[in-house]
Structure formats: structure tokens, C-alpha cells
Amino acid sequence: MLTETQVRNLLGIPDDNRVTFETDWDGSAFVDTECYEGDCRHGDGVTASVHIDWTRPGYDADTDAPNSLTLVEEAYCMAHAKAALAEILDDTAPFAHEPEVFVKVVVNGWYLRYAPIQAVAA
């Protein structure tokens, strides 16, 4: 079984106060959820391993602050989650000081239990 530390390393989750990490042990939040990437090699019908909920800030150049926040909910297979998370962290980095800007990562507990060994070695 993968540990939280292994998953954090696998996904490149930084020690960042914007990022929270949870495990959905029974996988109920992942029912009928497929990878957000349209060209995912896993094909249709493969349940996503990672949900990323985050606030996308709209930027106001006059005040140098977010002028709007949009909740974005995305799902990825483990293969696409790391790159997606890195892009999200880059997009939100200028607003890291804003308490309303967050990134929530939820991993499917079934993936932690049954992930192929290759995933850990990656």
C-alpha cells in the first residue's frame, strides 16, 4: 500500500500552506469520474485516481490582487495528476498570500491500496 508520503512525492506536492491533502478511503467520491485529460491513454471508463479542487484567481492589475475566484474541480489519472498540479500551483503562485486561494488534492484510497509497484518507483 502506498503511504501519504509516497503519494506526495509521486505527485510533487510541496510543503505549501495552499495545498491540503486528503484520502477518500472508500473511493465513493471517485465513482464515474474519469481523467480530465482528453487524450488519456487509459481510455474511457477508467476511474480517476486524483481529484484537484482549486480556486482560479482572476487578476486585477490595478490592485495587484485577485478580483474574482472561481472554484475549479478536476480529476486525473495518476499519470496526468503531477503535471496538472504543477500547472495549478504555477497559476496560483502570485496569489499564495491570499487566504481564499487554495488547492485541495484528494486521492482515491483504492489507488493507494492497489497501485502498481511501477507507480511507486516513478
C-alpha positions as CSV (number, residue, x, y, z in Angstrom):
1,M,0.0,0.0,0.0
2,L,1.2,3.5,-0.8
3,T,1.8,5.9,2.0
4,E,0.8,9.5,2.1
5,T,4.5,10.5,1.9
6,Q,4.9,8.3,-1.2
7,V,1.9,9.9,-2.9
8,R,3.1,13.4,-2.0
9,N,6.4,12.6,-3.6
10,L,4.8,10.9,-6.6
11,L,2.6,14.0,-7.3
12,G,5.3,16.5,-6.3
13,I,3.1,18.1,-3.6
14,P,5.1,20.8,-2.0
15,D,5.1,21.8,1.7
16,D,2.8,24.7,0.9
17,N,0.1,26.2,3.1
18,R,-2.2,26.5,0.0
19,V,-2.2,22.7,-0.5
20,T,-4.3,20.3,1.5
21,F,-4.1,16.5,1.0
22,E,-6.9,14.0,1.8
23,T,-7.6,10.4,1.1
24,D,-11.0,9.1,0.1
25,W,-10.6,5.7,1.6
26,D,-13.7,4.1,0.3
27,G,-13.4,5.8,-3.1
28,S,-17.0,7.0,-3.1
29,A,-16.1,10.4,-4.4
30,F,-14.5,8.8,-7.5
31,V,-17.5,6.9,-8.8
32,D,-17.9,7.6,-12.5
33,T,-15.0,10.1,-12.5
34,E,-12.6,9.9,-15.5
35,C,-9.3,11.6,-16.2
36,Y,-9.8,15.2,-17.3
37,E,-7.1,14.8,-20.0
38,G,-8.9,14.2,-23.3
39,D,-6.1,12.1,-24.7
40,C,-5.6,9.9,-21.6
41,R,-4.1,6.6,-22.7
42,H,-6.1,4.8,-20.1
43,G,-9.2,5.3,-22.2
44,D,-12.8,5.8,-21.3
45,G,-14.2,4.2,-18.2
46,V,-11.1,4.2,-16.1
47,T,-11.7,5.8,-12.8
48,A,-9.6,8.8,-11.9
49,S,-7.1,8.5,-9.1
50,V,-6.8,12.1,-8.1
51,H,-9.3,15.0,-7.6
52,I,-7.9,18.5,-7.6
53,D,-10.2,21.3,-6.4
54,W,-8.7,24.7,-6.6
55,T,-9.6,28.4,-6.8
56,R,-8.6,30.0,-10.1
57,P,-8.0,33.7,-9.4
58,G,-8.9,36.4,-11.8
59,Y,-6.3,39.2,-11.7
60,D,-6.8,42.9,-11.3
61,A,-3.6,44.7,-12.4
62,D,-4.7,48.0,-10.7
63,T,-4.9,46.5,-7.3
64,D,-2.4,43.6,-7.7
65,A,-5.0,41.3,-6.2
66,P,-7.5,38.7,-7.3
67,N,-10.7,40.3,-8.4
68,S,-12.6,37.1,-8.7
69,L,-12.2,33.5,-7.6
70,T,-13.6,30.5,-9.5
71,L,-13.8,27.1,-7.9
72,V,-12.4,24.5,-10.4
73,E,-12.9,20.8,-9.9
74,E,-10.8,18.5,-12.0
75,A,-10.0,14.8,-11.9
76,Y,-6.9,13.0,-13.2
77,C,-5.3,9.6,-13.5
78,M,-2.1,9.4,-11.6
79,A,-0.1,9.7,-14.8
80,H,-1.5,13.2,-15.5
81,A,-2.0,14.5,-12.0
82,K,1.5,15.6,-11.3
83,A,1.8,17.9,-14.4
84,A,-1.7,19.3,-13.8
85,L,-0.9,20.0,-10.1
86,A,2.4,21.7,-11.1
87,E,0.5,23.9,-13.6
88,I,-2.2,24.8,-11.0
89,L,0.5,25.7,-8.4
90,D,2.2,28.0,-11.0
91,D,-1.1,29.6,-11.9
92,T,-1.9,30.3,-8.2
93,A,1.6,31.2,-7.0
94,P,1.3,35.0,-7.4
95,F,-1.7,34.8,-5.0
96,A,-0.2,32.5,-2.5
97,H,-0.6,35.2,0.2
98,E,-4.4,35.3,-0.4
99,P,-6.2,33.1,2.1
100,E,-9.0,32.3,-0.3
101,V,-6.7,30.8,-2.9
102,F,-6.3,27.1,-2.2
103,V,-5.6,23.7,-3.8
104,K,-7.2,20.6,-2.4
105,V,-5.8,17.2,-3.5
106,V,-7.9,14.1,-2.8
107,V,-6.5,10.7,-3.7
108,N,-8.6,7.6,-4.3
109,G,-7.9,5.2,-1.4
110,W,-8.4,2.2,-3.7
111,Y,-5.4,3.5,-5.7
112,L,-3.3,3.7,-2.6
113,R,-4.1,0.1,-1.8
114,Y,-3.9,-1.4,-5.3
115,A,-1.5,0.8,-7.2
116,P,1.1,-1.0,-9.4
117,I,4.6,-1.1,-7.9
118,Q,5.8,0.9,-11.0
119,A,3.8,3.9,-9.7
120,V,5.9,3.9,-6.5
121,A,9.1,3.6,-8.4
122,A,8.3,6.5,-10.7
